[in-house]
Amino acid sequence: MSKKPSSSNKNRIPYASRFEFAIVIALGCLNIILFALLAEFANGVSTVFFAIALLAIYLIEIAIVGIKRANNSTFLPKTDIHDLLMEDGSIVLKNSKSPIVALDVNGTILWYNEAMQPIFNNQEYLVGENIDNIFSPEVRAGLFSGETVTLGDKLYDVEGFTVSEREEGIYLMLLTDVTALTEVMDRYNDERVAVAYIAIDNVEDVLQYVQEKFRDAVAIVEDKLKNWAASVNGVIKAYENEKYIMIFESKYLDDCIADRFSILDSIRETRVGDGVSITVSIGVSRISGSLAEREAAAKDAIDMALQRGGDQVVYKTENSTEYYGGRTKSVYKRSNVRSRTFTTQLTSLMARADNVVVMGHRYGDFDSFGASVGIARLCMLCGVRTNIAIDMRDKNLEPCIRLLQSTEGYQQMFVDNAEGLDLVGPDTLVILVDHNTVARAQFANIANKVDTIAIIDHHRTTEALPPVVKLSYIEPSASSACELVSEMLENAISSQNLLKEVADMLLAGVLLDTKQFTRNTGTRTFGVAQYLRGAGASPQDVYNLFKTAPSELSKEARFHTAISIYRENIAISCCDGETDESYRIIASKAADKMLTLRGIEAAFTLVRIGDQIHISGRSNGKINVQLILERLNGGGHFDVAGAQVVSDSVESVLVSLKESIDKYLEI
């Protein structure tokens, strides 16, 4: 409601009305007549006495009128709007073309003008009725909030004004007809052009696999895309091989969102050769602004869709990014053309930098460590000063750090947070490996201080990359970050120039994320293993890194004895109570082991470490655990994902996890 009037105006008495002036003049005339009569008939009494007495009486009469006027200004009857607004004000409101109604604080109608009568459907006299009996509760709720309401077949903006706060208060409700304006705005929003970029995900790979049948399959996909465009009155054009741009009216985009872009499922039914499906990625936007800004947003959206593994739609709005699809595993890509191109771009970026700082993610593992060591080797060959920022107290990586510190060139390579901050200069390049979000870096404060960042990762992205990221190589179809880095090294140097210790660390990362070559493997994975073996990597030495202490078996048993089955095919285990940092790795191992249970397609482990609940998710490839954990601000792969939730209760996080699983399975 409106603000209270200031104290300076609160007790202000308005000027008298013409009626009150007439009363004062009439009283004066009566007193004069009375004086004349008294002077004529009152013998022996001084006329001066009569004059003084009558003047006093007249002044008292004027005072009574003034007091009555002052009291009316403070305690006006709320049923008399004319007295409240005075004569001129009431005439203005009565003749206004805008509908106006006066109410008390309880919604009782005190008065309304002639323009309000059509809205009241010219009903009988309604003063004294409650507004709730005539308007919907929506109007009463929005009486003084400036909301738009529907009355009959018209739209009105409702605005409230405080006229008086005496007693319970009196208010005016002003209605402004915005029907025509709203129709114009809706028509503009509906006809505003939406832009969509479309790309077939696995062109090169399927073309190499069954080249003679690929063109027929692509023709089928193109027909489906053209039919989709026709169904939304859109225009679609190819701008590169198997890449398209489509423009259509925004009103049809709501229908696409409602059916969750069923075009993805339709295209996925197109198969080549021995059942290989063709999938597409779509980036779409209808943000406000110019057409060029909308096109740029759609371009960013298709890039994110491809970085997230394809077979999905990324829809960018003004305030958020929405994802549809992505429920199938990423298609494994055989071509390493992109790897060679990125290697050239990255070495060029290194050459222009004063120094390079390489970082993995928080709570590092063999994959992030091996990728960091491999990129550091590439930096050294480019002649640029390089350091790896890492948590030197990490028990999981302590054997790896000791091994590398005894290797030539790596003695002074590793730095902690404080030393890393001292290394940052105006031309420092930070390379993030095995993650694609600055907030998840080992030391995010170091990454936030530089203007140039490069990213190498195999996880699906969950948000747009910041402007400081000048170069990114995000390939969700790769088994590990070490696979990507090993390919880059293979493109840059021969296996004879790669140190054995570095090759061991890279192979350890590949083995970790592929579960000893039993998951997420492809021809490029084994090609990388061959390259690393040629560089001297020893499977026996690497296997020794995976050995665990006997005490860890009892810790892992805490998960195995607390397994519960949810939705018939999902295993969940929680570990609360006394824990330490080692439980992060143990929880992931327990989740892997739970997948071996008969009938289980996904497994989740939850453990409280400090003020965070750590979640590890694993899948056999039928359930996308990454989409499930994204709802808990996590991320990862289709079949390997994780999340950290700040909470002191495992049970509350377990409830959120089950809700996320339900939403995923119900889509």
C-alpha positions, 0 to 999 in steps of 0.5 A: 500500500501507499506510504503514510503521509508526512506528519506536516500534512497529517493534520492539515485542515482544508479550506471551508466549502461554499456551504460553510461560508454560507452558514457563516454569512447567514449567522452574521446576518441573524446576529445583525437582525438580533442586534437591531431588535434588541437595540429597539426594544431593550429600554435602559440597556446600553447598545454597546453591551448588546454589540459586544455580547452578540459579537462574542456569540458570533465568534463562538458560532464561527469557532463551532463551525471551524471545530466541526470542519476540523473534526470532519477532516480527521474523522470523515465518515467512510461512506461519504466519498464526496466529503472526503475528496471535496466537491471538485475532486469528486467531479474529476473522479466521477467524470474520469474515463478510467474505471475508479472504485473507492474501498475501505481496508476490508474491501467494502465498496464506498463509491465508484464512477460511471466508467466502472459500471460496465465492468460491474455489468451495469448491476444494481447499486453496489455501494456497501458490497464487498469487492470479493463478491464481484471481482475474483480474489486475484484482484483483491490480492493484487489490489495495491501491487500493480498486477494485471487481471482479467475482467470479462474479456479485457485485461486491466492493470490494477493500481491502488492509492491511499486516500486516507489512513484515518480509522481503517483507511480509505483507498482508490483502485484505478483500472487501466485497460491494457487489452490492446497493448497486451495483444500487441506485446503477445503478438510481438513475442509470438512472431519474434524469430527464434534461431536454432543451430542443428548438427549431426553428432557422429558424421565422420565416425558413421561415415567411416563405418558404413560409408555406402549407406551413410548418405541414405541415412543422412537424407532420411534425417534431413527429411525429418528435419525439414518436416519438423521445420514445416510443422512450425512454419520455419525455414531450415538451410544447410550451411555446412555438411550435416549442419543446419540453421533454422528460424521460426516464430517463437510461439512454436517453440513452446510446443517443442518444449512441451513435448521435450523436443521429440524430434530427438527421438525421431532422428535417433530411430534412424539407423545405419548398418548394424544398428548404429543410430544417428543423433543430432545436437540442437542449440536454440534461443529466442532471447530479447535483443537483436537478431544477431544477439539471438543467433550468437546465443544459439551458437553458444547453445549448440557448442554446449550441446556438443560439449555435453556429448550430443543427442540433446537440445540446449535452450538459452533464455535471458536468465537460464540455460535448459537442457532436453535429451542427453539420455543416451551415451556419447557416440565414440569419435574415432577421428583425432583431427580436433586433437591435432588442431587443439594441440597446435592452438594450445602450443601457440597460446603457451608460446605467448605466455610468460608462464603456465600453471596447470591444475586439476580438480579438487580432491584430485585422482590419477586422471587429473594428476596424470593429465596435469603431468602430461600437459606440463611435459608439453609445456616444457618441450615448448620452452615455457616455465611451468608449475603444477598447482596441487594439494601437497597433503593429498594422501591419495596422490602422495605416492605419485607426487614423490615419484615425480619429484624424483624425476628430472625436470619435475623436482620444483614443478609442484606448488601449493596455493600460496606459491601458485598465487605468487606465480600469477602475472599479467601474462600467466596461462592457467590450464585446467584439466579433467574439469571444466568449471573454474569453481571446481579447480584445485585452487579456484582463487588462482584461476580467478586471477588470470585473464587466459584459461585453457580447458581440457576435459572429458566431462559434460559441461553444465554451464557456459564457459566464462570469457576468460576461457580462450581455448577449450577441448571438451570431449565427453566421448573420451574415456579420460582426460589422460586419453586426450592429453596422451593424444596431444603428446602423440601429435607433438612428440614421439614416444621415445621423448616421453619420460617413463614416469609421465607415461606411467601417470597417464596410463594410471589415469586411463586405467582408473576411468576405464576400470582397467579397460572394461568401461568407456573404451574405444579404438582411440583408448587402446591406441593411446595405451599402445603409445604409452606402452611404447614410451615405457609405461609399465602395467605392473608399476601402474598396478602398484599405484592402485593397491590399497591398505588393509584398513580400507577394506573395513571402511568399504565394508561400511557401504556394502552392509548398508545397501538398499534397493530403490526403484528395483534397479538402483542401489544406494548406500549411505555412510555416516558417523566418523569418516575422513578424507580417504572415504571419498575414494572408498565411496567411489570404489564401493559404488563400482562394486555395487554395480556388480549386483544382479539387476542393478543398473545404477549405484549411488554412495553417500558419505559425510566428510566434514560439512559436505555430503559426497555422492558417487554415482555409477551406471552400467550405461542404461541410466544417465547418472550425470543428469541425476546429479546435475540437479544436486549441482554435480556433474560428470559422465553418463555413467560416472558422476559425482556431487558435493552437497553442503549439509550436516544430514545424510538423510536430507541429501538422500531424500533430494537424491531420490527426488532427482532419480524420480524426476529423471525416470518420470521424464 
